[in-house]
Amino acid sequence: MTRTPTFVVTAFLAATTALGAMPGEASATTLLDLLRGGPGRSTREQAKPNLLEQQALGGLEMGDPEPLPKVSGPRYYTYKPEAQRAIRISPVAATGTEAAASVDVQDPRRFLSEVNVRATEDVAKTIEAYYADRTKPLIWVEATGLSERGRQMIAALADAGAAGLAPEDYAVAVPSDTVTDPDQRQRDLMGFEIGLSAKVVTYVQDTVRGRIDPNKISGYHDFKRKGVNLAPVLDMLRKSPDVAAYLRNRDPKSPQFVALRNELARLRAEDAQASVEPITIAPGTLLKPGQSNPELSRIVGAVKQVASEAVLTQHAATLASYTGTPDYTPELVSLVETFQKEKGLKADGVVGPATIRAMTGHSNAEKIAKLQVAMEAVRWLPSDLGQRYVFINQPAFQAYYINDGKEQLSMRVVVGSKSNQTYFFQDQIETVEFNPYWGVPQSIIINEMLPKLRADPSYLDRLGYEVSYGGRKVASSQVDWNTTHSVDVRQPPGGDNALGELKILFPNDHAIYMHDTPSKSFFNRDMRALSHGCVRLAQPRVMAAAVMGTTVEEIGKQISSGQNRAVQVPQKIPVYVSYFTAWPNKDGVVEYFDDVYGRDDYTGKAFKATTDARAPRA
């Protein structure tokens, strides 16, 4: 009997952006449980050289098994702030010799060319363009020293913290009144004039687009940084009757930003008047019904402190009779279950990390830090999210559908695990695919399937997966898995399909989309960072009906046909795959979430690096 030839392919691990048989395919949590499928990671990251490359480097002999490779996900970076340069103002007026002649020894502008102020390229160009025209008056100083406008602006910049920015980023040293040398006095005033203008223009740019570039934080951030028209800023300020009002008017005006800003002000005021010491519960506490734990008295005390009046009234008798014993009685379990339900947690009476966080909350210092990061991230997004959009907040493990500016539905989601993180980006929903194939991304083929296939080439055949090479369908047992092959693997539609009944596509470079899943139990967990990066929906039919502008019943008819079919949405819908550990709910109340990927920490480091770079040089 003639054996079917194997397919030996030697060029697979070169860098590629293809993630499977189709753009935007998903991945699985593990190969032992493919029903829990999620997305693959982008293979833009370089893997190991292919066999031909290894041969050229004196590596493996042809036919030898390759070492098991890995496809890596994006990295987090050491943040590098935008470079700064010296502001250079010519000693000769840009408007000609007549204007130059008008600059006499009494005019401090003759020292503009000597100032030693640094700024980023965009800011420096704006300053240079304004002050090169000597017909334009100074803004912040006058013959005797600081102008009233200058004093107002110093005060306004000192209040930058109210907008979630860092006042030290915009601080300028005020010239001393004790300098007696007239020329030195004028030099100092010109240094202040240019320095303050540079800080003001920097503030305007920061408050519109953010003070850091998110793409420099990690490869998981994907934003086109906003452009800011800085050219008219100084002219507007020169003419403005209230420079502080002008500055505040440049802050974002979205309802989300306003809610975050108001919450920040409230917390700072609360800190100033704090009188109640929050209750702490010992780290690692885990209390189940029927157990005893010395932390129980603190748990009950925390419930009393943070639960709503409705919960306290419902369980008033239990709270009144509790004597501080460590026994977790059924009555106290019922109290905790009611509290959990109110907080949107699984109402099982188990006091674990999520319930303790809900009881003790984050400290005001932690909340303020989260608000500052959130206010920064708002600036990366469009100034107006729109009247109709889908908003996914990864730390909240929730997806929301907004229509006519109002939240019409929300649902639990599963997002990427810490090792397979979901990206932070925006896109547009274009298609709903019913009864989808799951095209296994190359990251899963390489990282998870290949080790199993080398041991058992028929592994995918038994699972019912389709394998093809060069567009030709083959059995997985026909492939020589001892070398790395350029093959396509996909799972047909059906009850076991990793994507379930449907997926909602917004084509992007990261193979991220929303989809159904047969692993419904994951939605019962409080911590739902469990996938390979795609967003699994608890109610996929409801979300599909919303984006298609139809009914859940109609979506059911599409699914019941059993046919694989992709349908364009009637109108493209913005989708924000976001990351906010502080975010207002539909009632405008800011809620706080755990930093599941540690991204707030990296953003905080970027803040510090930016502030350090902006500090005056000695």
Stockholm file with secondary structure:
# STOCKHOLM 1.0

chainA/1-618         MTRTPTFVVTAFLAATTALGAMPGEASATTLLDLLRGGPGRSTREQAKPNLLEQQALGGLEMGDPEPLPKVSGPRYYTYKPEAQRAIRISPVAATGTEAAASVDVQDPRRFLSEVNVRATEDVAKTIEAYYADRTKPLIWVEATGLSERGRQMIAALADAGAAGLAPEDYAVAVPSDTVTDPDQRQRDLMGFEIGLSAKVVTYVQDTVRGRIDPNKISGYHDFKRKGVNLAPVLDMLRKSPDVAAYLRNRDPKSPQFVALRNELARLRAEDAQASVEPITIAPGTLLKPGQSNPELSRIVGAVKQVASEAVLTQHAATLASYTGTPDYTPELVSLVETFQKEKGLKADGVVGPATIRAMTGHSNAEKIAKLQVAMEAVRWLPSDLGQRYVFINQPAFQAYYINDGKEQLSMRVVVGSKSNQTYFFQDQIETVEFNPYWGVPQSIIINEMLPKLRADPSYLDRLGYEVSYGGRKVASSQVDWNTTHSVDVRQPPGGDNALGELKILFPNDHAIYMHDTPSKSFFNRDMRALSHGCVRLAQPRVMAAAVMGTTVEEIGKQISSGQNRAVQVPQKIPVYVSYFTAWPNKDGVVEYFDDVYGRDDYTGKAFKATTDARAPRA
#=GR chainA/1-618 SS CCCCCCBCCCCCSSCCCCCSSSTTCEEEEETTEEEEEEECCCTTSCCCCCHHHHHHTTCCCTTSCCCCCCCCCCCBCCCCCCCEEECCCCSSCTTCHHHHHTCCTTCGGGGGGGCCCEEEHHHHHHHHHHHHCTTSCCSSEETTEECHHHHHHHHHHHTGGGGTSCGGGGCCCCCCTTCCCHHHHHHHHHHHHHHHHHHHHHHHHHHHHCSSCGGGTBTTBCCCCCCCCCTTHHHHHHHCSCHHHHHHHTSCCCHHHHHHHHHHHHHHHHHHTCCSCCCCCCTTCCBCTTCBCTTHHHHHHHHHHHSCHHHHHHTHHHHHHCCSCSBCCHHHHHHHHHHHHHTTSCCSCCBCHHHHHHHHCCCHHHHHHHHHHHHHHHHHSCSCCCSSEEEEETTTTEEEEEETTEEEEEEEEEEECTTSCCCBEEEEEEEEEESCCEECCHHHIIIIIHHHHHHCTTHHHHHTCEEEETTEEECGGGBCTTSCCCCEEEECSSTTCTTTTEEEECCCTTCCCEECCSCGGGGGSSCCEEESSSEEESSHHHHHHHHHTSCHHHHHHHHHTCCCEEEEEEEEEEEEEECCSEEECTTSCEEECCCTTSHHHHHHHHHHHHHHHHSCCC
#=GC SS_cons         CCCCCCBCCCCCSSCCCCCSSSTTCEEEEETTEEEEEEECCCTTSCCCCCHHHHHHTTCCCTTSCCCCCCCCCCCBCCCCCCCEEECCCCSSCTTCHHHHHTCCTTCGGGGGGGCCCEEEHHHHHHHHHHHHCTTSCCSSEETTEECHHHHHHHHHHHTGGGGTSCGGGGCCCCCCTTCCCHHHHHHHHHHHHHHHHHHHHHHHHHHHHCSSCGGGTBTTBCCCCCCCCCTTHHHHHHHCSCHHHHHHHTSCCCHHHHHHHHHHHHHHHHHHTCCSCCCCCCTTCCBCTTCBCTTHHHHHHHHHHHSCHHHHHHTHHHHHHCCSCSBCCHHHHHHHHHHHHHTTSCCSCCBCHHHHHHHHCCCHHHHHHHHHHHHHHHHHSCSCCCSSEEEEETTTTEEEEEETTEEEEEEEEEEECTTSCCCBEEEEEEEEEESCCEECCHHHIIIIIHHHHHHCTTHHHHHTCEEEETTEEECGGGBCTTSCCCCEEEECSSTTCTTTTEEEECCCTTCCCEECCSCGGGGGSSCCEEESSSEEESSHHHHHHHHHTSCHHHHHHHHHTCCCEEEEEEEEEEEEEECCSEEECTTSCEEECCCTTSHHHHHHHHHHHHHHHHSCCC
//
